[in-house]
Amino acid sequence: MLGTVEHDGLRFPLLAVVLGNPDPAVPAAGIFGGVHGLERIGTEVALAALRQFVARLRWDATLHHLLDGLRLVVMPLVNPGGLWLGTRANPQGVDLMRNAPVQATEPVPMLLGGHRIGGWLPWYRGPADAPMQAEAQALCTLVAEELLTHRFAISVDCHSGFGVVDRLWFPYAHTARPVPMLPEVLALAELLDDSLPHHRYLIEPQSRQYRTHGDLWDHLVLQAGAGAPANTLLPLTLEMGSWLWVKKNPRQMFSRQGIFNPLIEHRQQRVLRRHLALLDLLVRAALGHARWCPPPGLRPLWHARALDRWYRTALPDRAAP
């Protein structure tokens, strides 16, 4: 248990499950969900992945081999108070994904990019110069202790609600500047294309859509880069396109939950099946990173290719429906 948060006389635990090898020499993988309480499908995807791993421990020799060479961290519900209330923010009205001490270096959308006006408006960052909210701090502490201590780590943070396409976002959110680990991001994207050839994920930097203040993963990437020696953290945000569910069932538009979550059982099961395959692949990719990450001498070439793919051109998106 990472701590508790309280609201209206209720105490909500902040829980995480850690499996596998703690040796810093091995890679690590993290799965997170429920940063926004309203997006409960993110928690359900993370929990389904955890249940799958635990169920396979009894019989799956390959999973035991994987965990011998990997540290696996799962925090399926970062914002339990928000889930209880059915709100994006935590019970204090703070949007946890706007709460880190990172200031955007370029213009951000009004309100959406994070603001200090008050918790009665969405995307509230919290008071200026205040410590991070307990939930955000718990996530950052867990990542610092269990992922950033390893020389290489991949994380996936499960969200919903943006458009009709499932996206995999990578940092930054506070600037359009490319991340230092851009060659590794491109190599992972091509690995995904080759290993899940029929996937429909749109892989892109978050800044390609909009920029924000206070992004937790930007904060953690900057922490990783400040290490000596610097560790590599590849944080992905799985942004499930919830408007696809609304398109198939327009009545969901009249439900606050329906805008962000599949409400029909067979669609929820389909979502879980599709994304469990992705999470399993990413965990295995973390274990085998030495086989696909660009070698030091070729990183400049991979960096130039990544710039062409995401920053210098405006080619049609391969995953668009």
Phi and psi in degrees as a GROMACS rama.xvg file:
@    title "Ramachandran Plot"
@    xaxis  label "Phi"
@    yaxis  label "Psi"
@TYPE xy
-92.1394  -9.50844  LEU-2
146.501  -171.831  GLY-3
-137.647  156.141  THR-4
-124.769  148.986  VAL-5
-119.535  146.43  GLU-6
-157.497  124.298  HIS-7
53.312  42.4339  ASP-8
82.3623  -2.23057  GLY-9
-102.369  146.347  LEU-10
-115.592  124.951  ARG-11
-111.653  122.917  PHE-12
-77.3979  147.508  PRO-13
-103.908  109.364  LEU-14
-115.607  147.301  LEU-15
-145.249  152.113  ALA-16
-118.113  130.838  VAL-17
-123.009  127.396  VAL-18
-126.847  160.599  LEU-19
92.7973  -161.32  GLY-20
-86.2343  121.586  ASN-21
-81.0343  -3.66419  PRO-22
-59.4267  122.431  ASP-23
-59.837  -16.1878  PRO-24
-74.677  -19.6345  ALA-25
-91.1211  157.742  VAL-26
-73.3501  174.109  PRO-27
-140.16  158.137  ALA-28
-141.228  143.314  ALA-29
-131.854  142.183  GLY-30
-125.672  127.912  ILE-31
-131.286  152.748  PHE-32
-156.249  166.639  GLY-33
72.3267  23.559  GLY-34
-62.9566  -37.5291  VAL-35
-105.928  116.237  HIS-36
-60.3441  -28.6973  GLY-37
-71.4221  -23.3367  LEU-38
-93.1221  66.4271  GLU-39
-67.3605  -20.5157  ARG-40
-61.7271  -30.1999  ILE-41
-62.8319  -43.4047  GLY-42
-64.3666  -39.2605  THR-43
-66.2473  -36.9911  GLU-44
-65.7811  -45.8212  VAL-45
-63.7536  -41.4455  ALA-46
-65.5525  -38.8391  LEU-47
-62.9092  -40.0206  ALA-48
-63.4765  -43.4145  ALA-49
-63.4056  -44.6849  LEU-50
-59.4765  -40.5749  ARG-51
-62.9704  -45.2565  GLN-52
-62.5196  -45.7684  PHE-53
-65.1681  -41.5779  VAL-54
-63.167  -33.268  ALA-55
-81.3045  -14.7099  ARG-56
-59.6009  -30.4385  LEU-57
-67.6839  -29.0513  ARG-58
-136.208  -16.9786  TRP-59
-89.4733  101.771  ASP-60
-64.4313  -33.7122  ALA-61
-67.5708  -33.344  THR-62
-67.3468  -40.4709  LEU-63
-62.4667  -39.043  HIS-64
-62.7834  -43.0739  HIS-65
-59.4277  -45.9246  LEU-66
-72.5029  -20.8063  LEU-67
-65.7075  -28.0629  ASP-68
-112.611  16.0687  GLY-69
-151.569  147.182  LEU-70
-102.958  125.21  ARG-71
-117.488  127.032  LEU-72
-123.285  130.392  VAL-73
-129.8  121.232  VAL-74
-122.772  90.9339  MET-75
-76.5984  -18.2526  PRO-76
-140.961  93.638  LEU-77
-75.572  -31.267  VAL-78
-124.093  70.7636  ASN-79
-64.9124  -33.76  PRO-80
-65.6504  -38.6798  GLY-81
-66.3041  -37.8647  GLY-82
-63.5507  -41.9775  LEU-83
-61.1913  -41.3709  TRP-84
-83.9973  -14.7806  LEU-85
71.0734  38.6591  GLY-86
-123.313  155.667  THR-87
-66.0252  -44.8577  ARG-88
-81.2739  172.348  ALA-89
-80.4207  177.002  ASN-90
-60.4936  -18.5089  PRO-91
-87.1344  3.2034  GLN-92
82.351  12.9237  GLY-93
-98.6045  129.874  VAL-94
-77.8224  111.044  ASP-95
-62.3113  -27.4001  LEU-96
-84.5767  10.3993  MET-97
-124.314  13.8389  ARG-98
-102.731  -9.04339  ASN-99
-76.202  157.585  ALA-100
-80.3333  60.348  PRO-101
-125.63  124.284  VAL-102
-103.104  129.861  GLN-103
-61.973  140.592  ALA-104
-94.8793  -2.59645  THR-105
-136.139  164.316  GLU-106
-57.8647  143.577  PRO-107
-120.53  157.62  VAL-108
-61.9292  141.901  PRO-109
-57.5764  134.377  MET-110
66.8839  -60.7412  LEU-111
-53.5108  -35.2983  LEU-112
-78.4915  1.14729  GLY-113
104.007  137.241  GLY-114
-148.741  169.626  HIS-115
-115.085  16.0893  ARG-116
-66.5248  -50.5529  ILE-117
165.031  159.625  GLY-118
-70.911  -6.1367  GLY-119
-79.4298  -7.8584  TRP-120
-110.436  146.567  LEU-121
-66.2338  159.431  PRO-122
68.6123  27.0485  TRP-123
-71.3508  130.701  TYR-124
-82.0311  -17.9837  ARG-125
98.9294  169.654  GLY-126
-63.2282  144.935  PRO-127
-64.0508  141.928  ALA-128
65.329  11.0859  ASP-129
-88.4458  155.538  ALA-130
-61.3065  158.803  PRO-131
-61.3811  152.724  MET-132
-59.6135  153.609  GLN-133
-56.5895  -39.2681  ALA-134
-66.917  -44.1557  GLU-135
-65.6094  -40.9301  ALA-136
-65.8193  -37.0858  GLN-137
-62.8293  -43.5978  ALA-138
-61.6519  -46.8251  LEU-139
-65.4947  -38.6862  CYS-140
-65.3333  -42.842  THR-141
-60.6242  -46.0493  LEU-142
-64.0711  -42.9774  VAL-143
-61.9082  -38.0539  ALA-144
-84.9973  -31.6208  GLU-145
-112.527  -16.9866  GLU-146
-114.885  -48.1022  LEU-147
-70.9296  -14.7054  LEU-148
-77.6792  -8.20058  THR-149
-102.463  147.128  HIS-150
-66.2346  -23.8202  ARG-151
-143.362  135.505  PHE-152
-151.441  146.189  ALA-153
-119.469  138.78  ILE-154
-131.314  153.716  SER-155
-131.875  124.088  VAL-156
-111.522  117.497  ASP-157
-93.5325  119.928  CYS-158
-130.34  177.245  HIS-159
-151.412  162.417  SER-160
118.418  3.75414  GLY-161
-116.409  101.076  PHE-162
75.8478  -162.476  GLY-163
-113.396  9.59961  VAL-164
-122.564  139.182  VAL-165
-74.6378  124.85  ASP-166
-114.401  148.811  ARG-167
-114.81  104.949  LEU-168
-92.4713  144.478  TRP-169
-124.718  158.173  PHE-170
-63.9715  159.311  PRO-171
-102.379  162.254  TYR-172
-105.262  -20.4699  ALA-173
-90.7508  -7.75922  HIS-174
-157.915  155.144  THR-175
-84.628  -0.128281  ALA-176
-65.0188  139.316  ARG-177
-65.2836  150.721  PRO-178
-76.7149  153.668  VAL-179
-61.5869  -31.457  PRO-180
-92.4118  31.5355  MET-181
-59.4029  -39.5285  LEU-182
-59.8049  -39.8527  PRO-183
-68.7372  -34.2264  GLU-184
-63.7553  -44.1503  VAL-185
-63.4619  -43.4618  LEU-186
-61.2562  -39.0301  ALA-187
-67.7606  -39.5733  LEU-188
-61.8946  -42.4644  ALA-189
-70.5112  -33.7297  GLU-190
-61.1819  -41.4692  LEU-191
-65.1492  -42.3929  LEU-192
-60.3244  -40.3263  ASP-193
-76.4256  -37.1048  ASP-194
-91.0855  -25.2788  SER-195
-122.814  71.2404  LEU-196
-63.4756  -18.3669  PRO-197
-106.903  17.3652  HIS-198
-69.7281  160.228  HIS-199
-125.782  32.6507  ARG-200
-83.3342  134.067  TYR-201
-94.7188  113.909  LEU-202
-99.1421  124.506  ILE-203
-163.347  159.123  GLU-204
-68.7112  143.524  PRO-205
-60.1323  -33.7321  GLN-206
-61.8287  -16.7325  SER-207
-67.6663  -25.1517  ARG-208
-98.4515  -50.4927  GLN-209
-166.276  161.735  TYR-210
-114.883  152.895  ARG-211
-140.716  161.7  THR-212
-84.4569  156.817  HIS-213
71.9982  20.9455  GLY-214
-69.7055  128.251  ASP-215
-63.612  -39.2631  LEU-216
-74.6514  -32.2777  TRP-217
-59.673  -45.4638  ASP-218
-57.4218  -43.6837  HIS-219
-73.5608  -36.2763  LEU-220
-62.5372  -41.4253  VAL-221
-64.5781  -36.2014  LEU-222
-64.6066  -43.8513  GLN-223
-60.7881  -41.9867  ALA-224
-69.8084  -19.5509  GLY-225
-85.1371  -4.63344  ALA-226
-70.3226  163.34  GLY-227
-132.726  102.56  ALA-228
-75.0228  158.994  PRO-229
-65.7566  137.021  ALA-230
-96.3874  157.091  ASN-231
-101.846  118.912  THR-232
-117.371  122.739  LEU-233
-108.005  93.1837  LEU-234
-92.638  125.646  PRO-235
-111.111  144.146  LEU-236
-110.134  116.231  THR-237
-83.4675  107.424  LEU-238
-104.798  94.6496  GLU-239
-71.7417  130.874  MET-240
-77.6497  90.7059  GLY-241
-71.6652  -18.4417  SER-242
-69.5808  -16.1219  TRP-243
-65.9302  -38.7163  LEU-244
-68.9784  -37.9911  TRP-245
-66.4486  -39.4664  VAL-246
-60.004  -38.7579  LYS-247
-80.3465  -21.1901  LYS-248
-140.228  78.2446  ASN-249
-56.7012  -21.5945  PRO-250
-63.2004  -20.283  ARG-251
-64.5496  -19.4099  GLN-252
-61.3624  -23.6408  MET-253
-92.336  7.3603  PHE-254
-120.973  127.788  SER-255
-59.905  -39.8585  ARG-256
-67.7014  -35.6675  GLN-257
-67.7187  -22.5467  GLY-258
-71.1407  -24.8042  ILE-259
-116.547  -7.57733  PHE-260
-141.337  146.32  ASN-261
-71.8718  125.91  PRO-262
-97.5538  -17.3639  LEU-263
-92.4888  133.628  ILE-264
-58.881  -44.2266  GLU-265
-67.7643  -28.7778  HIS-266
-72.7854  -38.1295  ARG-267
-62.7064  -42.5438  GLN-268
-62.5904  -38.7392  GLN-269
-64.7476  -41.2857  ARG-270
-61.1205  -45.536  VAL-271
-62.5192  -44.5389  LEU-272
-60.6109  -44.1057  ARG-273
-65.0818  -46.0685  ARG-274
-81.2242  -23.0048  HIS-275
-63.0157  -37.2672  LEU-276
-61.8024  -40.8425  ALA-277
-63.2634  -48.029  LEU-278
-63.0864  -40.9569  LEU-279
-62.0354  -42.8735  ASP-280
-62.856  -42.0864  LEU-281
-67.7834  -37.3312  LEU-282
-62.403  -43.9539  VAL-283
-67.661  -33.3129  ARG-284
-65.3165  -36.2961  ALA-285
-61.7241  -44.7729  ALA-286
-60.6708  -41.6948  LEU-287
-97.1919  24.7239  GLY-288
-60.2532  -31.1077  HIS-289
-64.9873  -19.6367  ALA-290
-85.7748  -16.4853  ARG-291
-127.438  -16.4375  TRP-292
-67.6724  140.924  CYS-293
-61.4316  136.001  PRO-294
-66.7101  155.619  PRO-295
-50.7613  -40.8118  PRO-296
-68.2578  -20.6095  GLY-297
-103.552  -0.75387  LEU-298
-58.7644  -39.5729  ARG-299
-59.6762  -37.6789  PRO-300
-66.4057  -45.0457  LEU-301
-64.7863  -36.2355  TRP-302
-62.7767  -44.0587  HIS-303
-63.8314  -40.6512  ALA-304
-64.1538  -39.088  ARG-305
-67.0212  -38.1328  ALA-306
-60.2893  -42.3316  LEU-307
-63.1025  -37.4214  ASP-308
-73.2304  -40.3119  ARG-309
-117.084  -18.3509  TRP-310
-124.229  -19.6613  TYR-311
-110.116  -12.8131  ARG-312
-126.998  166.317  THR-313
-127.585  54.7782  ALA-314
-72.9806  155.817  LEU-315
-59.9897  143.924  PRO-316
-71.7679  128.628  ASP-317
-67.5876  -23.3054  ARG-318
-98.6525  4.05899  ALA-319
-65.2161  140.831  ALA-320
